Amino acid sequence: MFQVMRFAIEEINNSTTLLPNVSLGYEIFDHCTDTKNLPSVFSFISKNGSIKPKEKLNNYQPKVIALTGPYGSTRTITIAPLITMDSIPLVNYGASSYALSNKLQYPSFIRTIPSNKNLIEMIIHIIQWFGWNWVAFLGSQDDYSSDGLKLFNKYISNTGICLAYQEAFSQKTNYSLTLKKIDMLNIKVVVVFAVPQYASNIIKTAIANNIQDKVWIASETWAMNQQLPREPGIGKIGTVIGITERLLTLPGFDKFIYKEREIIKAYSNVSDIQCESKTCNQDCDYCTSLSAEEIINENPTFSFAIYAAIYTIAHALHNVLQCNMNECHKNITVRPYMLLEPIKKLDFSLNGRQVKYDDNGDPTISFAVVLWNTETNPPRFEMVGTYDTYPEMTFTINNSRFPWHNSGSVPFSNCSVECKEGFSRKHDGYHSCCFLCIKCPRNSYVNYSWDPYTCSLCAESEWSDEGSTKCKNRSVDYLEVTEILSIIVMASATCLIILLIAMCCLFAHNYNTPVVKSAGGSMCFLMLTCLIMSTISVFFFFGKPSSVFCLLRNVAFAFFFTVFLSCMAVRSFQIVCVFKMAAKFPNIHSLWMCIYNY
């Protein structure tokens, strides 16, 4: 990481167009312990060895005009307030905590790596892509992991993903117990959002405990770890999917390292390298003995971020110094705060990637999904997917590149098996991902996109079979005149009408006979007429009904048939009175006859 920074500065100082006739100088501090970091930070932001917090920005000229680093969210959050207090640009390459995007707290913080917000969104995209919803989230007790867990819980709220298990590692963590709990919950997908130290511990413990057929999703801190893929037995634990920034080569870097190693080797033979600065915090006896190959083959995850951070400062200086292709203005005194506005407006291409920042000081996103291929020797990191936000948001994964360990099929990591069509869900436990499947009854349906937990009733004009996902419109059939059944009914009604008319004629011809009178006399004609009209209403029951037809077939039938039944009831009562009352109650019968005759 230090060599990438040196390479970028040397490249800029040798450029004839970016900062012509201007050389960048630097002072480096190894931020390796919290107990020794503050003296150097104070030294960087001091003016002639002292710090005046209330001094006006246009008069403030600290030791440096900008800083890059440190690596890690916790370390950055520790010192960022001291630096941003005086509007000194802090262009960071290794702190992804989303809290640092808050411009009210960190107004001069800019970063060249995506924030945890982008990383968590990428992880959720991967989980949804393969249809998983039952996952574990493992982190460490630091700002990086706690911020990631907070964002993960926030962004899965409406995705159908359930966080089945979570844990923050510490020095006393029992990794074997953690893995045992994950196995007991039948979790197949494990997100390890932790710094390399803890990520390495959990992976090595998984190998030792013979954990198999898991899917490990690695955050960018250890996605390109150079040692773990070489661990014996790493292939048995399952599939490791890493998320990292799209890797770019730095042309000329290898040549730079080989040349630098030769100089260091020659210098080491003459005398020991000693640190003369009071702020030196680097005690690395083996650093000079590292070969060029060891440096070149190190984890490249943050190489471009460091490279872009240095170029960001250089481009901002180019604008402040009003440089052209040949020279920069020498009479401009550069204050730290003067770089902030130009940095916000930067938009330049660097090795084929666009470098620009949003209002929060965060860069454009260009993630790569890498698959650990541990079958080869040495192991390889194969890019199997991409996620970009510039110039537009795109997310793709090549499914065919995944040699799943579970018989070649995507591992199943869901709390419950998805319900079949026509089955609604019923909550089973605390998590929404755990449910039972209940078949919807007739005339109801389940809409999975709207409410998978309810069998909704069909509308009155609709119907459905048992276990349906939608309702069907009821079809209306009309009894047509040309159908055989219609012809039979109409023929029968016609015969009945003819018979009733014939009876009317017969009764009219014999109207004064005792038989007709005893049958009811004039009431017989009323009853026969009502029966004829009721029978005629049958002819209006065929074909598509209209308002007139509905009146003629329903109201007319009901009216005439009611009159007919009323007459029948009265005539029946009369007959009972004649035959029964005369025999049982003679006196009452005589009274009835008097009243009737009257």
C-alpha positions as CSV (number, residue, x, y, z in Angstrom):
1,M,0.0,0.0,0.0
2,F,2.9,2.4,0.8
3,Q,4.6,1.5,-2.5
4,V,1.4,2.2,-4.5
5,M,1.3,5.7,-2.9
6,R,5.0,6.3,-3.7
7,F,4.4,5.1,-7.3
8,A,1.5,7.5,-7.8
9,I,3.5,10.4,-6.4
10,E,6.5,9.6,-8.6
11,E,4.2,9.3,-11.6
12,I,2.6,12.7,-10.9
13,N,5.9,14.4,-10.3
14,N,7.2,13.1,-13.6
15,S,4.1,14.3,-15.4
16,T,4.4,17.3,-17.7
17,T,0.7,18.0,-17.8
18,L,-0.9,17.4,-14.5
19,L,1.3,19.5,-12.2
20,P,4.0,20.9,-14.5
21,N,7.0,22.3,-12.6
22,V,5.3,21.4,-9.2
23,S,6.5,18.5,-7.1
24,L,4.5,16.7,-4.4
25,G,6.2,15.9,-1.2
26,Y,4.9,13.5,1.5
27,E,5.4,12.3,5.0
28,I,4.2,8.8,5.9
29,F,3.1,7.5,9.3
30,D,2.3,3.9,10.0
31,H,-1.0,4.0,11.9
32,C,-0.6,0.6,13.6
33,T,-1.5,1.3,17.2
34,D,-4.0,3.7,18.7
35,T,-1.5,4.7,21.5
36,K,1.0,6.2,19.1
37,N,-1.2,7.7,16.4
38,L,-2.3,11.0,18.0
39,P,1.2,12.7,18.2
40,S,1.7,12.2,14.5
41,V,-1.8,13.4,13.6
42,F,-1.2,16.6,15.7
43,S,2.1,17.0,14.0
44,F,0.4,16.9,10.6
45,I,-2.3,19.5,11.4
46,S,0.0,21.8,13.3
47,K,1.4,25.1,12.2
48,N,5.1,25.5,13.3
49,G,4.5,22.9,16.0
50,S,1.3,24.4,17.5
51,I,-2.4,24.1,16.8
52,K,-4.8,27.1,17.0
53,P,-8.3,25.7,16.6
54,K,-10.0,29.1,16.3
55,E,-7.6,30.5,13.7
56,K,-9.3,31.7,10.5
57,L,-9.1,29.2,7.6
58,N,-7.6,31.7,5.2
59,N,-4.7,32.2,7.6
60,Y,-4.3,28.6,8.6
61,Q,-1.3,26.8,7.0
62,P,-0.7,23.4,8.7
63,K,2.2,21.1,8.0
64,V,0.3,19.3,5.2
65,I,-2.4,20.5,2.7
66,A,-4.1,17.1,2.6
67,L,-4.0,13.6,4.1
68,T,-4.8,10.2,2.7
69,G,-5.7,7.2,5.0
70,P,-5.7,5.7,7.5
71,Y,-6.8,2.2,6.7
72,G,-9.8,1.0,8.7
73,S,-13.1,2.7,9.8
74,T,-12.3,2.8,13.5
75,R,-8.9,4.4,13.1
76,T,-10.4,6.9,10.7
77,I,-13.3,7.9,12.9
78,T,-10.8,8.3,15.8
79,I,-8.8,11.0,14.0
80,A,-11.2,12.4,11.4
81,P,-12.7,15.1,13.7
82,L,-9.3,16.5,14.4
83,I,-8.6,16.9,10.7
84,T,-12.0,17.9,9.3
85,M,-12.3,20.5,12.1
86,D,-9.8,22.7,10.1
87,S,-11.3,21.7,6.7
88,I,-8.1,19.7,5.8
89,P,-9.1,17.3,3.0
90,L,-8.9,13.7,4.3
91,V,-8.9,11.6,1.1
92,N,-9.4,8.1,2.4
93,Y,-8.7,4.8,0.7
94,G,-9.7,2.2,3.4
95,A,-12.5,3.4,5.6
96,S,-16.0,2.3,4.4
97,S,-18.2,3.1,7.5
98,Y,-21.3,4.8,6.2
99,A,-21.2,7.2,9.2
100,L,-18.3,9.0,7.5
101,S,-20.7,10.1,4.7
102,N,-22.3,12.5,7.2
103,K,-21.0,15.9,6.0
104,L,-22.2,17.7,9.1
105,Q,-19.8,15.6,11.2
106,Y,-17.0,15.1,8.6
107,P,-17.2,18.0,6.2
108,S,-13.8,17.5,4.6
109,F,-13.9,13.7,4.4
110,I,-13.6,12.1,0.9
111,R,-13.1,8.5,0.1
112,T,-12.1,6.6,-3.0
113,I,-13.6,3.3,-1.9
114,P,-17.4,2.6,-1.8
115,S,-19.1,3.0,1.6
116,N,-20.6,0.1,3.5
117,K,-24.0,1.2,2.2
118,N,-22.9,0.2,-1.3
119,L,-21.3,-3.0,-0.1
120,I,-24.3,-4.1,1.8
121,E,-26.6,-3.4,-1.2
122,M,-24.2,-5.5,-3.3
123,I,-24.4,-8.4,-0.8
124,I,-28.2,-8.2,-0.8
125,H,-28.3,-8.3,-4.6
126,I,-26.2,-11.5,-4.5
127,I,-28.5,-13.1,-1.9
128,Q,-31.6,-12.2,-3.9
129,W,-30.1,-13.3,-7.2
130,F,-29.8,-16.9,-5.9
131,G,-33.1,-16.9,-4.1
132,W,-31.7,-17.2,-0.5
133,N,-33.5,-15.8,2.5
134,W,-32.0,-17.6,5.5
135,V,-28.6,-16.1,6.2
136,A,-26.1,-15.5,9.0
137,F,-24.1,-12.3,9.5
138,L,-20.7,-12.5,11.2
139,G,-18.6,-9.5,12.0
140,S,-16.2,-8.0,14.6
141,Q,-16.6,-5.5,17.4
142,D,-15.5,-2.5,15.5
143,D,-17.1,0.4,13.6
144,Y,-16.7,-1.3,10.3
145,S,-18.7,-4.4,11.2
146,S,-21.3,-2.7,13.5
147,D,-22.0,-0.2,10.7
148,G,-22.4,-3.1,8.2
149,L,-24.7,-5.0,10.5
150,K,-26.9,-1.9,11.1
151,L,-27.2,-1.3,7.3
152,F,-27.8,-4.9,6.6
153,N,-30.8,-5.0,9.0
154,K,-32.1,-1.8,7.5
155,Y,-32.0,-2.8,3.9
156,I,-33.3,-6.3,4.2
157,S,-36.5,-5.1,5.9
158,N,-38.6,-5.3,2.7
159,T,-36.7,-7.9,0.7
160,G,-38.0,-11.1,2.2
161,I,-34.5,-11.9,3.6
162,C,-34.2,-13.0,7.2
163,L,-31.2,-12.6,9.5
164,A,-31.3,-16.0,11.1
165,Y,-28.1,-15.5,13.2
166,Q,-25.6,-12.7,13.9
167,E,-22.5,-12.4,16.0
168,A,-19.7,-9.9,16.6
169,F,-16.3,-11.6,17.2
170,S,-13.9,-10.6,19.9
171,Q,-10.6,-12.0,21.2
172,K,-12.6,-14.5,23.4
173,T,-15.0,-15.8,20.7
174,N,-15.6,-19.5,20.6
175,Y,-15.6,-20.0,16.8
176,S,-16.5,-23.7,17.0
177,L,-19.6,-22.9,19.0
178,T,-20.6,-20.2,16.5
179,L,-20.4,-22.7,13.6
180,K,-22.3,-25.3,15.6
181,K,-25.2,-22.8,16.1
182,I,-25.2,-22.0,12.4
183,D,-25.4,-25.7,11.6
184,M,-28.3,-26.2,14.1
185,L,-30.3,-23.4,12.4
186,N,-29.6,-25.1,9.0
187,I,-28.1,-21.9,7.6
188,K,-26.2,-22.4,4.3
189,V,-25.2,-18.8,3.5
190,V,-22.8,-17.0,5.8
191,V,-21.9,-13.3,5.3
192,V,-18.5,-12.6,7.0
193,F,-18.3,-8.8,7.2
194,A,-15.2,-8.6,9.3
195,V,-11.6,-7.5,9.3
196,P,-9.1,-10.1,7.9
197,Q,-8.0,-11.3,11.4
198,Y,-11.4,-12.5,12.4
199,A,-12.4,-13.7,8.9
200,S,-9.3,-15.8,8.8
201,N,-10.1,-17.3,12.3
202,I,-13.6,-18.3,11.3
203,I,-12.6,-19.9,8.0
204,K,-9.7,-21.9,9.6
205,T,-12.1,-23.1,12.3
206,A,-14.6,-24.2,9.6
207,I,-11.9,-26.2,8.0
208,A,-10.8,-27.7,11.3
209,N,-14.5,-28.6,12.2
210,N,-15.1,-30.2,8.8
211,I,-17.9,-27.7,8.0
212,Q,-19.1,-28.4,4.5
213,D,-21.3,-27.1,1.7
214,K,-21.7,-23.5,3.0
215,V,-21.7,-20.4,0.9
216,W,-19.3,-17.8,2.4
217,I,-19.8,-14.2,1.2
218,A,-16.6,-12.2,1.9
219,S,-16.6,-8.4,2.3
220,E,-13.9,-6.5,0.5
221,T,-11.5,-6.6,3.5
222,W,-10.7,-10.2,2.9
223,A,-12.2,-11.0,-0.5
224,M,-8.8,-11.1,-2.1
225,N,-6.9,-12.6,0.8
226,Q,-3.7,-14.2,-0.5
227,Q,-3.2,-16.8,2.2
228,L,-6.6,-18.3,3.0
229,P,-7.2,-19.9,-0.4
230,R,-4.0,-21.8,0.1
231,E,-5.2,-23.4,3.4
232,P,-5.4,-27.2,3.2
233,G,-9.0,-28.3,3.1
234,I,-10.4,-24.9,2.0
235,G,-12.3,-26.6,-0.8
236,K,-14.4,-28.7,1.5
237,I,-16.1,-25.8,3.4
238,G,-18.1,-24.8,0.3
239,T,-18.1,-21.9,-2.0
240,V,-16.4,-18.6,-1.2
241,I,-17.8,-15.5,-3.0
242,G,-15.9,-12.3,-2.6
243,I,-16.9,-8.7,-3.2
244,T,-14.2,-6.3,-4.2
245,E,-13.7,-3.2,-6.3
246,R,-13.1,-3.9,-9.9
247,L,-9.4,-4.6,-10.1
248,L,-7.3,-2.5,-12.4
249,T,-3.7,-2.9,-13.3
250,L,-1.3,0.0,-12.6
251,P,0.9,0.2,-15.7
252,G,4.6,0.6,-14.7
253,F,4.1,-0.5,-11.1
254,D,5.9,-3.7,-11.4
255,K,8.9,-2.0,-13.1
256,F,8.9,0.6,-10.3
257,I,9.0,-2.0,-7.6
258,Y,11.8,-4.0,-9.1
259,K,13.9,-0.8,-9.5
260,E,13.0,0.3,-5.9
261,R,14.0,-3.1,-4.5
262,E,17.4,-2.9,-6.2
263,I,18.0,0.6,-4.7
264,I,17.0,-0.7,-1.2
265,K,19.2,-3.7,-1.5
266,A,22.2,-1.6,-2.5
267,Y,21.5,0.9,0.3
268,S,21.1,-1.8,2.9
269,N,24.5,-3.1,2.2
270,V,26.0,0.3,3.0
271,S,24.2,1.2,6.2
272,D,21.2,0.5,8.3
273,I,18.1,2.5,7.4
274,Q,17.1,4.7,10.4
275,C,14.1,6.9,11.0
276,E,15.1,10.5,11.7
277,S,11.6,11.9,12.2
278,K,10.2,12.1,15.7
279,T,6.9,10.9,14.4
280,C,8.2,7.7,13.1
281,N,6.1,4.7,14.2
282,Q,7.4,2.1,11.8
283,D,9.6,-0.7,13.2
284,C,9.8,-3.2,10.4
285,D,13.1,-5.1,10.3
286,Y,11.9,-7.5,7.6
287,C,10.5,-4.8,5.2
288,T,13.8,-4.3,3.4
289,S,14.2,-8.0,2.9
290,L,10.9,-8.4,1.0
291,S,11.3,-9.3,-2.6
292,A,9.7,-7.5,-5.5
293,E,7.5,-10.5,-6.2
294,E,6.2,-10.6,-2.6
295,I,5.2,-6.9,-2.8
296,I,3.6,-7.3,-6.3
297,N,1.7,-10.4,-5.3
298,E,0.2,-8.8,-2.2
299,N,-3.6,-8.2,-1.8
300,P,-4.5,-5.7,-4.5
301,T,-7.9,-4.7,-3.1
302,F,-7.0,-1.2,-2.1
303,S,-4.3,-0.5,-4.8
304,F,-6.5,1.5,-7.1
305,A,-8.2,3.3,-4.1
306,I,-4.8,4.6,-2.9
307,Y,-3.8,5.4,-6.5
308,A,-7.0,7.4,-7.0
309,A,-6.6,9.2,-3.7
310,I,-3.2,10.6,-4.7
311,Y,-4.5,11.6,-8.1
312,T,-7.6,13.2,-6.5
313,I,-5.4,15.5,-4.5
314,A,-3.2,16.2,-7.5
315,H,-6.1,17.1,-9.8
316,A,-7.5,19.4,-7.1
317,L,-4.1,21.2,-6.8
318,H,-4.1,21.4,-10.6
319,N,-7.3,23.5,-10.4
320,V,-6.3,25.6,-7.4
321,L,-3.0,26.5,-9.0
322,Q,-4.7,27.2,-12.2
323,C,-2.3,25.0,-14.1
324,N,-2.3,24.7,-17.9
325,M,-0.5,22.2,-20.1
326,N,2.9,23.9,-19.5
327,E,3.0,25.5,-16.0
328,C,1.2,26.4,-12.8
329,H,0.9,29.8,-11.2
330,K,3.6,30.1,-8.6
331,N,2.2,33.1,-6.7
332,I,-0.9,31.2,-5.3
333,T,-0.6,30.2,-1.7
334,V,-2.6,27.0,-1.3
335,R,-4.6,26.6,1.9
336,P,-6.1,23.1,2.7
337,Y,-9.7,24.4,2.6
338,M,-9.1,25.6,-1.0
339,L,-8.9,22.0,-2.2
340,L,-12.4,20.9,-1.0
341,E,-14.5,22.6,-3.6
342,P,-12.4,21.5,-6.6
343,I,-12.4,17.9,-5.2
344,K,-16.3,17.9,-5.2
345,K,-16.3,18.9,-8.8
346,L,-13.7,16.5,-10.1
347,D,-14.6,14.2,-13.0
348,F,-11.6,12.6,-14.7
349,S,-10.7,9.2,-16.1
350,L,-7.9,7.2,-14.4
351,N,-6.8,4.0,-16.1
352,G,-10.1,3.7,-17.8
353,R,-12.3,4.3,-14.7
354,Q,-14.1,7.5,-14.0
355,V,-13.2,9.3,-10.8
356,K,-15.9,11.6,-9.4
357,Y,-17.6,12.1,-6.1
358,D,-21.2,12.7,-4.9
359,D,-22.4,15.2,-2.4
360,N,-21.3,12.9,0.5
361,G,-17.8,12.6,-0.9
362,D,-18.4,9.0,-2.0
363,P,-17.1,7.7,-5.3
364,T,-18.8,5.9,-8.2
365,I,-19.3,2.2,-7.7
366,S,-17.5,-0.5,-9.7
367,F,-17.7,-3.8,-7.8
368,A,-16.6,-7.2,-9.0
369,V,-17.9,-10.5,-7.7
370,V,-15.0,-12.9,-7.4
371,L,-15.2,-16.7,-6.9
372,W,-12.4,-18.5,-5.1
373,N,-11.2,-21.3,-7.4
374,T,-9.3,-23.5,-4.9
375,E,-9.0,-26.4,-7.3
376,T,-6.1,-24.9,-9.2
377,N,-2.5,-24.5,-7.9
378,P,-2.1,-21.7,-7.1
379,P,-5.7,-20.8,-6.3
380,R,-7.3,-18.2,-8.5
381,F,-9.8,-15.4,-8.1
382,E,-12.3,-15.6,-11.0
383,M,-14.5,-12.6,-11.7
384,V,-18.1,-14.0,-12.1
385,G,-20.2,-10.8,-11.7
386,T,-20.2,-7.0,-11.8
387,Y,-22.0,-4.2,-10.1
388,D,-21.7,-0.6,-11.5
389,T,-23.5,2.6,-10.8
390,Y,-21.8,4.7,-13.5
391,P,-23.0,5.7,-16.1
392,E,-26.0,3.6,-15.0
393,M,-26.8,0.9,-12.4
394,T,-26.1,-2.6,-13.7
395,F,-25.8,-5.9,-11.9
396,T,-24.9,-9.2,-13.5
397,I,-23.7,-12.6,-12.4
398,N,-22.7,-15.5,-14.6
399,N,-24.4,-18.5,-13.0
400,S,-22.6,-21.0,-15.2
401,R,-19.3,-20.1,-13.6
402,F,-20.3,-21.4,-10.2
403,P,-19.2,-25.0,-9.5
404,W,-21.5,-25.5,-6.6
405,H,-20.4,-28.2,-4.2
406,N,-24.0,-29.5,-3.7
407,S,-24.3,-31.7,-6.7
408,G,-23.8,-28.8,-9.0
409,S,-27.1,-27.1,-7.9
410,V,-27.5,-23.8,-6.1
411,P,-27.5,-24.5,-2.3
412,F,-30.9,-24.2,-0.5
413,S,-30.8,-21.7,2.3
414,N,-34.4,-20.9,3.1
415,C,-36.2,-21.3,6.4
416,S,-39.2,-22.9,4.6
417,V,-39.8,-24.5,1.3
418,E,-41.7,-22.1,-1.0
419,C,-45.5,-22.8,-1.0
420,K,-47.0,-24.4,-4.1
421,E,-49.4,-22.3,-6.2
422,G,-52.7,-21.7,-4.5
423,F,-51.3,-22.2,-1.0
424,S,-51.1,-19.2,1.4
425,R,-48.5,-18.8,4.1
426,K,-49.1,-19.0,7.8
427,H,-46.4,-17.6,10.1
428,D,-44.5,-20.3,12.0
429,G,-42.2,-18.7,14.5
430,Y,-40.6,-15.2,14.9
431,H,-39.1,-14.9,11.4
432,S,-41.2,-14.0,8.4
433,C,-39.2,-16.5,6.3
434,C,-40.6,-19.4,8.4
435,F,-44.1,-20.4,7.5
436,L,-46.6,-23.3,6.9
437,C,-48.5,-23.7,3.7
438,I,-52.3,-23.7,3.8
439,K,-54.4,-24.5,0.7
440,C,-56.9,-21.8,-0.3
441,P,-60.6,-23.0,-0.3
442,R,-63.0,-22.7,-3.2
443,N,-64.0,-19.2,-4.3
444,S,-60.8,-17.7,-2.9
445,Y,-57.3,-17.1,-4.1
446,V,-53.8,-16.0,-3.0
447,N,-51.8,-13.2,-4.6
448,Y,-48.1,-13.7,-3.7
449,S,-47.1,-10.2,-4.9
450,W,-49.7,-8.5,-2.8
451,D,-50.3,-10.6,0.3
452,P,-48.9,-14.2,0.4
453,Y,-50.4,-14.8,3.9
454,T,-54.1,-14.3,3.0
455,C,-56.6,-16.2,0.9
456,S,-58.7,-13.4,-0.5
457,L,-62.4,-14.0,-1.4
458,C,-63.4,-13.7,-5.1
459,A,-65.9,-11.0,-6.1
460,E,-69.5,-11.8,-6.5
461,S,-69.2,-12.0,-10.3
462,E,-66.1,-14.3,-10.0
463,W,-65.3,-17.9,-8.9
464,S,-62.3,-20.1,-8.4
465,D,-61.4,-23.7,-7.7
466,E,-59.7,-24.9,-4.6
467,G,-56.0,-23.8,-4.5
468,S,-56.2,-21.0,-7.0
469,T,-54.0,-17.9,-7.5
470,K,-56.6,-15.9,-9.3
471,C,-60.4,-15.7,-9.8
472,K,-62.2,-16.4,-13.0
473,N,-65.2,-14.4,-14.3
474,R,-68.5,-16.2,-14.1
475,S,-69.8,-17.1,-17.6
476,V,-73.5,-16.5,-18.2
477,D,-75.4,-19.1,-20.3
478,Y,-78.8,-18.3,-21.8
479,L,-81.4,-20.9,-22.8
480,E,-81.8,-20.2,-26.5
481,V,-85.0,-20.6,-28.4
482,T,-83.5,-23.1,-30.8
483,E,-82.3,-25.6,-28.2
484,I,-84.2,-28.9,-27.9
485,L,-85.1,-28.3,-24.3
486,S,-86.6,-24.9,-25.2
487,I,-88.6,-26.4,-28.0
488,I,-90.0,-29.1,-25.7
489,V,-91.0,-26.5,-23.0
490,M,-92.6,-24.2,-25.5
491,A,-94.5,-27.0,-27.1
492,S,-95.8,-28.2,-23.8
493,A,-96.8,-24.6,-22.8
494,T,-98.6,-24.2,-26.1
495,C,-100.6,-27.5,-25.6
496,L,-101.4,-26.3,-22.0
497,I,-102.7,-23.0,-23.3
498,I,-104.8,-24.7,-25.9
499,L,-106.2,-27.0,-23.3
500,L,-107.0,-24.1,-21.0
501,I,-108.8,-22.1,-23.8
502,A,-110.8,-25.2,-24.7
503,M,-111.9,-25.5,-21.0
504,C,-112.9,-21.9,-21.0
505,C,-115.0,-22.5,-24.1
506,L,-116.6,-25.6,-22.6
507,F,-117.4,-23.8,-19.3
508,A,-118.9,-20.8,-21.2
509,H,-121.1,-23.1,-23.3
510,N,-122.3,-24.9,-20.2
511,Y,-122.3,-21.8,-17.9
512,N,-125.8,-22.3,-16.5
513,T,-125.5,-26.0,-15.7
514,P,-125.2,-27.2,-12.1
515,V,-121.8,-28.7,-12.8
516,V,-120.3,-25.4,-13.8
517,K,-121.9,-23.5,-11.0
518,S,-120.8,-26.1,-8.4
519,A,-117.3,-25.8,-9.8
520,G,-117.2,-22.1,-9.1
521,G,-119.1,-20.4,-11.8
522,S,-117.6,-17.1,-12.9
523,M,-114.6,-17.7,-10.6
524,C,-113.6,-20.6,-13.0
525,F,-113.0,-18.1,-15.8
526,L,-110.8,-16.0,-13.6
527,M,-108.7,-19.0,-12.6
528,L,-108.4,-20.3,-16.2
529,T,-107.5,-16.8,-17.5
530,C,-104.7,-16.5,-14.8
531,L,-103.4,-19.9,-15.7
532,I,-103.3,-19.0,-19.4
533,M,-101.4,-15.7,-18.6
534,S,-99.0,-17.6,-16.3
535,T,-98.3,-20.1,-19.0
536,I,-97.7,-17.4,-21.6
537,S,-94.9,-15.9,-19.4
538,V,-92.9,-19.1,-20.1
539,F,-92.2,-17.9,-23.6
540,F,-90.2,-14.9,-22.2
541,F,-87.6,-17.1,-20.3
542,F,-85.6,-17.8,-23.5
543,G,-82.7,-15.8,-24.9
544,K,-80.8,-12.9,-23.4
545,P,-83.1,-11.1,-20.9
546,S,-84.1,-7.5,-21.3
547,S,-85.9,-5.2,-18.8
548,V,-89.3,-5.8,-20.6
549,F,-88.8,-9.5,-20.7
550,C,-87.9,-9.7,-17.0
551,L,-91.2,-7.9,-16.2
552,L,-93.2,-10.2,-18.4
553,R,-91.7,-13.4,-17.2
554,N,-91.2,-12.7,-13.5
555,V,-93.7,-10.1,-12.4
556,A,-96.5,-11.3,-14.7
557,F,-96.1,-14.9,-13.7
558,A,-96.0,-14.0,-10.0
559,F,-99.1,-11.8,-10.2
560,F,-101.3,-14.2,-12.3
561,F,-100.3,-17.3,-10.5
562,T,-100.9,-15.7,-7.1
563,V,-104.4,-14.7,-8.2
564,F,-105.0,-18.3,-9.4
565,L,-103.9,-19.8,-6.1
566,S,-106.0,-17.3,-4.1
567,C,-109.1,-18.3,-6.1
568,M,-108.2,-22.0,-5.4
569,A,-107.9,-21.3,-1.7
570,V,-111.3,-19.5,-1.6
571,R,-113.0,-22.2,-3.6
572,S,-111.5,-25.0,-1.4
573,F,-112.7,-23.2,1.7
574,Q,-116.2,-23.0,0.2
575,I,-116.3,-26.7,-0.5
576,V,-115.2,-27.5,3.0
577,C,-117.9,-25.3,4.4
578,V,-120.6,-26.9,2.3
579,F,-119.8,-30.5,3.0
580,K,-118.2,-30.5,6.5
581,M,-120.0,-27.7,8.2
582,A,-123.5,-29.0,7.2
583,A,-122.8,-32.3,8.8
584,K,-121.0,-31.2,11.9
585,F,-122.4,-27.8,12.7
586,P,-125.9,-27.4,11.1
587,N,-126.7,-24.2,12.8
588,I,-123.5,-22.5,11.8
589,H,-124.0,-23.8,8.2
590,S,-127.5,-22.2,8.1
591,L,-126.0,-18.9,9.3
592,W,-123.1,-19.2,6.7
593,M,-125.7,-19.9,3.9
594,C,-127.7,-16.8,4.9
595,I,-124.7,-14.6,4.8
596,Y,-123.5,-16.1,1.5
597,N,-126.9,-15.7,-0.2
598,Y,-127.2,-12.2,1.2
